[in-house]
Amino acid sequence: TLPASLTSLGNGVFNGCVGLTSLAVADGNADYSAEDGVLYDKGQTELLLYPAAKSDADFTVPGSVTYIDSYAFQGARYLQTVTAGDLTSIESSAFMNCESLTSFSAKSLGKVEFQAFYDSPTLKTFTLTDADSLETIEHSAFNRCSSLTAAPIAGATSIEEGAFQDCTALTSLSFCETGNVSIGKNAFSGCT
C-alpha cells in the first residue's frame, strides 16, 4: 500500500518488480489512486502502473484515462488484450516486453512514444476506431513486434526512425493521402 503522504513517483520506479500483482493507495492520498490493483493519478486521467504479475488476461482502461504513462505495462506477462477509449498518448516503453499481448485497441490515439510497444513479439493487432487519429509514431515504437500484421497510420504525419523495424509479419499499410508525411530512416527496415 502506497502511503497517504506520497506525493511523487519517478518514472520506472517499479521496473523489474516482476512478482508485483497489485497496488493499493492509502485513504487520504491527494495525488494517487488505485482500482483493481492498478495505479492511477488521483483524477484517473493517467494510468501509471499495471503490475507485471497481475494475472488478468484482458484489461479495459477506464474511460477517464487519456495518458498511459512510461513503463505502465512493461513486462506484464499474462496480459493478452487491452481496450481503451480516447487517448492522447501512450508514453515511452509503456508496453515494452509484453510477452503475451496479442491485441491493443482504442477509440482514438494521438501519439505513440519511443519504444512504446518495443519487443512485444505476440502483438498481432493494433486497431483504432478513428484510424486517422494517430499523428506521431516515435522512434522504435513498434520495433520487434514480429507478429504485427497491420497498423493504422493513415493519419500519421511523422513516423520516426525504426518505428516498425523488424515487424516481419507486417503486410498492410495505408499512408496519409493529404498533407506531408515524414518517415525516418529504417522505419520499416526488416519488414519482409
Phi and psi restraints in degrees (value plus and minus 20) as a CYANA .aco file:
   2 LEU   PHI     -97.9   -57.9
   2 LEU   PSI     115.5   155.5
   3 PRO   PHI     -91.9   -51.9
   3 PRO   PSI     138.5   178.5
   4 ALA   PHI     -82.2   -42.2
   4 ALA   PSI     -45.9    -5.9
   5 SER   PHI    -100.6   -60.6
   5 SER   PSI     -29.1    10.9
   6 LEU   PHI     -88.9   -48.9
   6 LEU   PSI     106.3   146.3
   7 THR   PHI    -137.1   -97.1
   7 THR   PSI     -33.9     6.1
   8 SER   PHI    -172.8  -132.8
   8 SER   PSI     119.1   159.1
   9 LEU   PHI    -147.2  -107.2
   9 LEU   PSI     110.7   150.7
  10 GLY   PHI     -97.7   -57.7
  10 GLY   PSI     138.2   178.2
  11 ASN   PHI     -77.9   -37.9
  11 ASN   PSI     117.5   157.5
  12 GLY   PHI      50.8    90.8
  12 GLY   PSI      -1.8    38.2
  13 VAL   PHI     -80.2   -40.2
  13 VAL   PSI     -45.9    -5.9
  14 PHE   PHI    -128.7   -88.7
  14 PHE   PSI      -4.5    35.5
  15 ASN   PHI     -77.3   -37.3
  15 ASN   PSI     118.2   158.2
  16 GLY   PHI      62.3   102.3
  16 GLY   PSI     -21.6    18.4
  17 CYS   PHI    -104.8   -64.8
  17 CYS   PSI      49.1    89.1
  18 VAL   PHI     -90.3   -50.3
  18 VAL   PSI     -34.7     5.3
  19 GLY   PHI    -115.9   -75.9
  19 GLY   PSI     -21.5    18.5
  20 LEU   PHI     -89.4   -49.4
  20 LEU   PSI     102.6   142.6
  21 THR   PHI    -128.7   -88.7
  21 THR   PSI     -40.0     0.0
  22 SER   PHI    -182.8  -142.8
  22 SER   PSI     130.4   170.4
  23 LEU   PHI    -146.6  -106.6
  23 LEU   PSI     126.7   166.7
  24 ALA   PHI    -152.1  -112.1
  24 ALA   PSI     136.5   176.5
  25 VAL   PHI    -145.7  -105.7
  25 VAL   PSI     111.8   151.8
  26 ALA   PHI     -83.0   -43.0
  26 ALA   PSI     125.2   165.2
  27 ASP   PHI     -75.7   -35.7
  27 ASP   PSI     122.7   162.7
  28 GLY   PHI      73.8   113.8
  28 GLY   PSI     -24.5    15.5
  29 ASN   PHI     -91.6   -51.6
  29 ASN   PSI     106.4   146.4
  30 ALA   PHI    -106.0   -66.0
  30 ALA   PSI     -30.4     9.6
  31 ASP   PHI    -137.4   -97.4
  31 ASP   PSI     -41.5    -1.5
  32 TYR   PHI    -152.3  -112.3
  32 TYR   PSI     135.9   175.9
  33 SER   PHI    -164.7  -124.7
  33 SER   PSI     141.2   181.2
  34 ALA   PHI    -156.5  -116.5
  34 ALA   PSI     123.3   163.3
  35 GLU   PHI    -159.4  -119.4
  35 GLU   PSI     107.1   147.1
  36 ASP   PHI      31.7    71.7
  36 ASP   PSI      18.0    58.0
  37 GLY   PHI      62.4   102.4
  37 GLY   PSI     -20.3    19.7
  38 VAL   PHI    -122.8   -82.8
  38 VAL   PSI     117.9   157.9
  39 LEU   PHI    -114.9   -74.9
  39 LEU   PSI     114.1   154.1
  40 TYR   PHI    -152.8  -112.8
  40 TYR   PSI     147.5   187.5
  41 ASP   PHI     -90.6   -50.6
  41 ASP   PSI     151.2   191.2
  42 LYS   PHI     -79.2   -39.2
  42 LYS   PSI     -59.9   -19.9
  43 GLY   PHI    -104.3   -64.3
  43 GLY   PSI     -18.9    21.1
  44 GLN   PHI      33.3    73.3
  44 GLN   PSI      22.1    62.1
  45 THR   PHI    -119.4   -79.4
  45 THR   PSI     -37.4     2.6
  46 GLU   PHI    -143.4  -103.4
  46 GLU   PSI     106.8   146.8
  47 LEU   PHI    -109.0   -69.0
  47 LEU   PSI      98.5   138.5
  48 LEU   PHI    -117.6   -77.6
  48 LEU   PSI     -58.2   -18.2
  49 LEU   PHI    -178.0  -138.0
  49 LEU   PSI     106.4   146.4
  50 TYR   PHI    -127.1   -87.1
  50 TYR   PSI      94.5   134.5
  51 PRO   PHI     -77.0   -37.0
  51 PRO   PSI     116.1   156.1
  52 ALA   PHI     -79.3   -39.3
  52 ALA   PSI     -51.3   -11.3
  53 ALA   PHI    -123.9   -83.9
  53 ALA   PSI      -7.3    32.7
  54 LYS   PHI     -81.4   -41.4
  54 LYS   PSI     110.3   150.3
  55 SER   PHI    -105.4   -65.4
  55 SER   PSI     -23.6    16.4
  56 ASP   PHI     -86.9   -46.9
  56 ASP   PSI     119.4   159.4
  57 ALA   PHI    -106.3   -66.3
  57 ALA   PSI     -48.1    -8.1
  58 ASP   PHI    -142.7  -102.7
  58 ASP   PSI     123.5   163.5
  59 PHE   PHI    -162.9  -122.9
  59 PHE   PSI     112.6   152.6
  60 THR   PHI    -129.1   -89.1
  60 THR   PSI     100.1   140.1
  61 VAL   PHI     -90.4   -50.4
  61 VAL   PSI     110.2   150.2
  62 PRO   PHI     -73.7   -33.7
  62 PRO   PSI     124.9   164.9
  63 GLY   PHI     -80.4   -40.4
  63 GLY   PSI     -42.6    -2.6
  64 SER   PHI     -96.1   -56.1
  64 SER   PSI     -37.2     2.8
  65 VAL   PHI     -95.3   -55.3
  65 VAL   PSI     108.2   148.2
  66 THR   PHI    -135.9   -95.9
  66 THR   PSI     -37.1     2.9
  67 TYR   PHI    -146.6  -106.6
  67 TYR   PSI     116.0   156.0
  68 ILE   PHI    -127.5   -87.5
  68 ILE   PSI      96.8   136.8
  69 ASP   PHI     -90.4   -50.4
  69 ASP   PSI     141.7   181.7
  70 SER   PHI     -74.4   -34.4
  70 SER   PSI     115.9   155.9
  71 TYR   PHI      44.9    84.9
  71 TYR   PSI     -10.3    29.7
  72 ALA   PHI     -75.4   -35.4
  72 ALA   PSI     -63.3   -23.3
  73 PHE   PHI    -132.0   -92.0
  73 PHE   PSI     -12.7    27.3
  74 GLN   PHI     -71.8   -31.8
  74 GLN   PSI     106.2   146.2
  75 GLY   PHI      53.2    93.2
  75 GLY   PSI      -8.8    31.2
  76 ALA   PHI     -84.2   -44.2
  76 ALA   PSI      82.5   122.5
  77 ARG   PHI    -103.0   -63.0
  77 ARG   PSI     -37.7     2.3
  78 TYR   PHI    -121.5   -81.5
  78 TYR   PSI     -37.1     2.9
  79 LEU   PHI     -87.9   -47.9
  79 LEU   PSI     107.2   147.2
  80 GLN   PHI    -132.0   -92.0
  80 GLN   PSI     -58.9   -18.9
  81 THR   PHI    -152.6  -112.6
  81 THR   PSI     120.7   160.7
  82 VAL   PHI    -149.0  -109.0
  82 VAL   PSI     111.5   151.5
  83 THR   PHI    -143.2  -103.2
  83 THR   PSI     113.6   153.6
  84 ALA   PHI    -155.7  -115.7
  84 ALA   PSI     149.6   189.6
  85 GLY   PHI    -114.2   -74.2
  85 GLY   PSI    -147.0  -107.0
  86 ASP   PHI    -111.0   -71.0
  86 ASP   PSI      92.4   132.4
  87 LEU   PHI    -131.5   -91.5
  87 LEU   PSI     121.3   161.3
  88 THR   PHI    -103.2   -63.2
  88 THR   PSI     -62.4   -22.4
  89 SER   PHI    -175.5  -135.5
  89 SER   PSI     122.9   162.9
  90 ILE   PHI    -127.9   -87.9
  90 ILE   PSI      95.5   135.5
  91 GLU   PHI    -103.7   -63.7
  91 GLU   PSI     154.4   194.4
  92 SER   PHI     -75.0   -35.0
  92 SER   PSI     115.5   155.5
  93 SER   PHI      39.7    79.7
  93 SER   PSI      -0.8    39.2
  94 ALA   PHI     -78.8   -38.8
  94 ALA   PSI     -61.7   -21.7
  95 PHE   PHI    -136.1   -96.1
  95 PHE   PSI       0.5    40.5
  96 MET   PHI     -79.3   -39.3
  96 MET   PSI     115.3   155.3
  97 ASN   PHI      40.6    80.6
  97 ASN   PSI      15.6    55.6
  98 CYS   PHI    -106.6   -66.6
  98 CYS   PSI      73.8   113.8
  99 GLU   PHI     -89.1   -49.1
  99 GLU   PSI     -38.0     2.0
 100 SER   PHI    -132.3   -92.3
 100 SER   PSI     -26.7    13.3
 101 LEU   PHI     -84.4   -44.4
 101 LEU   PSI     100.6   140.6
 102 THR   PHI    -130.5   -90.5
 102 THR   PSI     -43.5    -3.5
 103 SER   PHI    -167.1  -127.1
 103 SER   PSI     113.6   153.6
 104 PHE   PHI    -148.3  -108.3
 104 PHE   PSI     111.4   151.4
 105 SER   PHI    -160.4  -120.4
 105 SER   PSI     128.7   168.7
 106 ALA   PHI    -169.9  -129.9
 106 ALA   PSI     140.9   180.9
 107 LYS   PHI     -87.9   -47.9
 107 LYS   PSI     -70.1   -30.1
 108 SER   PHI    -171.2  -131.2
 108 SER   PSI     140.5   180.5
 109 LEU   PHI    -178.1  -138.1
 109 LEU   PSI     108.9   148.9
 110 GLY   PHI    -106.9   -66.9
 110 GLY   PSI     -59.4   -19.4
 111 LYS   PHI    -168.3  -128.3
 111 LYS   PSI     119.3   159.3
 112 VAL   PHI    -133.9   -93.9
 112 VAL   PSI      97.5   137.5
 113 GLU   PHI    -105.8   -65.8
 113 GLU   PSI     159.4   199.4
 114 PHE   PHI     -65.2   -25.2
 114 PHE   PSI     101.4   141.4
 115 GLN   PHI      33.1    73.1
 115 GLN   PSI      10.3    50.3
 116 ALA   PHI     -76.6   -36.6
 116 ALA   PSI     -61.7   -21.7
 117 PHE   PHI    -136.0   -96.0
 117 PHE   PSI      -3.0    37.0
 118 TYR   PHI     -70.3   -30.3
 118 TYR   PSI     112.0   152.0
 119 ASP   PHI      35.4    75.4
 119 ASP   PSI      26.7    66.7
 120 SER   PHI    -129.1   -89.1
 120 SER   PSI      62.0   102.0
 121 PRO   PHI     -87.1   -47.1
 121 PRO   PSI     -36.6     3.4
 122 THR   PHI    -119.1   -79.1
 122 THR   PSI     -22.2    17.8
 123 LEU   PHI     -85.1   -45.1
 123 LEU   PSI      90.6   130.6
 124 LYS   PHI    -122.1   -82.1
 124 LYS   PSI     -60.0   -20.0
 125 THR   PHI    -143.9  -103.9
 125 THR   PSI     115.4   155.4
 126 PHE   PHI    -153.2  -113.2
 126 PHE   PSI      85.2   125.2
 127 THR   PHI    -146.2  -106.2
 127 THR   PSI     128.2   168.2
 128 LEU   PHI    -150.0  -110.0
 128 LEU   PSI     112.1   152.1
 129 THR   PHI     -78.6   -38.6
 129 THR   PSI     -65.5   -25.5
 130 ASP   PHI    -115.7   -75.7
 130 ASP   PSI      67.2   107.2
 131 ALA   PHI     -83.2   -43.2
 131 ALA   PSI     -40.9    -0.9
 132 ASP   PHI    -107.8   -67.8
 132 ASP   PSI     -22.3    17.7
 133 SER   PHI     -94.2   -54.2
 133 SER   PSI     -46.3    -6.3
 134 LEU   PHI     -97.6   -57.6
 134 LEU   PSI      89.7   129.7
 135 GLU   PHI    -119.5   -79.5
 135 GLU   PSI     -55.4   -15.4
 136 THR   PHI    -148.0  -108.0
 136 THR   PSI     107.4   147.4
 137 ILE   PHI    -141.8  -101.8
 137 ILE   PSI      87.9   127.9
 138 GLU   PHI     -99.7   -59.7
 138 GLU   PSI     153.6   193.6
 139 HIS   PHI     -64.5   -24.5
 139 HIS   PSI     103.2   143.2
 140 SER   PHI      38.6    78.6
 140 SER   PSI       4.7    44.7
 141 ALA   PHI     -76.0   -36.0
 141 ALA   PSI     -61.0   -21.0
 142 PHE   PHI    -138.8   -98.8
 142 PHE   PSI      -4.6    35.4
 143 ASN   PHI     -74.1   -34.1
 143 ASN   PSI     112.4   152.4
 144 ARG   PHI      47.8    87.8
 144 ARG   PSI       5.8    45.8
 145 CYS   PHI    -110.9   -70.9
 145 CYS   PSI      58.0    98.0
 146 SER   PHI     -91.2   -51.2
 146 SER   PSI     -28.3    11.7
 147 SER   PHI    -123.1   -83.1
 147 SER   PSI     -27.1    12.9
 148 LEU   PHI     -85.9   -45.9
 148 LEU   PSI     103.3   143.3
 149 THR   PHI    -119.7   -79.7
 149 THR   PSI     -44.8    -4.8
 150 ALA   PHI    -176.0  -136.0
 150 ALA   PSI     139.7   179.7
 151 ALA   PHI    -165.5  -125.5
 151 ALA   PSI     118.6   158.6
 152 PRO   PHI    -100.7   -60.7
 152 PRO   PSI      65.9   105.9
 153 ILE   PHI    -131.6   -91.6
 153 ILE   PSI      -6.2    33.8
 154 ALA   PHI     -80.9   -40.9
 154 ALA   PSI     -45.7    -5.7
 155 GLY   PHI    -118.4   -78.4
 155 GLY   PSI     -21.8    18.2
 156 ALA   PHI     -90.3   -50.3
 156 ALA   PSI     108.1   148.1
 157 THR   PHI    -124.7   -84.7
 157 THR   PSI     -31.9     8.1
 158 SER   PHI    -161.6  -121.6
 158 SER   PSI      96.1   136.1
 159 ILE   PHI    -140.4  -100.4
 159 ILE   PSI      86.9   126.9
 160 GLU   PHI    -103.2   -63.2
 160 GLU   PSI     155.3   195.3
 161 GLU   PHI     -70.2   -30.2
 161 GLU   PSI     109.0   149.0
 162 GLY   PHI      45.8    85.8
 162 GLY   PSI      -4.0    36.0
 163 ALA   PHI     -73.9   -33.9
 163 ALA   PSI     -61.8   -21.8
 164 PHE   PHI    -141.4  -101.4
 164 PHE   PSI       3.1    43.1
 165 GLN   PHI     -79.2   -39.2
 165 GLN   PSI     115.6   155.6
 166 ASP   PHI      42.2    82.2
 166 ASP   PSI       9.1    49.1
 167 CYS   PHI    -109.4   -69.4
 167 CYS   PSI      58.7    98.7
 168 THR   PHI     -88.7   -48.7
 168 THR   PSI     -35.5     4.5
 169 ALA   PHI    -117.3   -77.3
 169 ALA   PSI     -21.5    18.5
 170 LEU   PHI     -84.0   -44.0
 170 LEU   PSI      98.5   138.5
 171 THR   PHI    -142.7  -102.7
 171 THR   PSI     -30.7     9.3
 172 SER   PHI    -161.6  -121.6
 172 SER   PSI     107.6   147.6
 173 LEU   PHI    -161.7  -121.7
 173 LEU   PSI     118.6   158.6
 174 SER   PHI    -145.5  -105.5
 174 SER   PSI      92.1   132.1
 175 PHE   PHI    -104.8   -64.8
 175 PHE   PSI     141.8   181.8
 176 CYS   PHI     -77.6   -37.6
 176 CYS   PSI     110.8   150.8
 177 GLU   PHI    -119.3   -79.3
 177 GLU   PSI     -28.9    11.1
 178 THR   PHI    -147.8  -107.8
 178 THR   PSI     127.3   167.3
 179 GLY   PHI      60.3   100.3
 179 GLY   PSI    -194.1  -154.1
 180 ASN   PHI    -118.8   -78.8
 180 ASN   PSI     126.6   166.6
 181 VAL   PHI    -145.8  -105.8
 181 VAL   PSI     111.9   151.9
 182 SER   PHI    -129.3   -89.3
 182 SER   PSI     104.6   144.6
 183 ILE   PHI    -140.8  -100.8
 183 ILE   PSI     101.7   141.7
 184 GLY   PHI     -98.0   -58.0
 184 GLY   PSI     147.0   187.0
 185 LYS   PHI     -83.3   -43.3
 185 LYS   PSI     125.9   165.9
 186 ASN   PHI      37.9    77.9
 186 ASN   PSI       0.2    40.2
 187 ALA   PHI     -76.5   -36.5
 187 ALA   PSI     -56.3   -16.3
 188 PHE   PHI    -142.7  -102.7
 188 PHE   PSI       0.6    40.6
 189 SER   PHI     -81.9   -41.9
 189 SER   PSI     115.0   155.0
 190 GLY   PHI      62.9   102.9
 190 GLY   PSI     -14.4    25.6
 191 CYS   PHI    -105.2   -65.2
 191 CYS   PSI      86.3   126.3
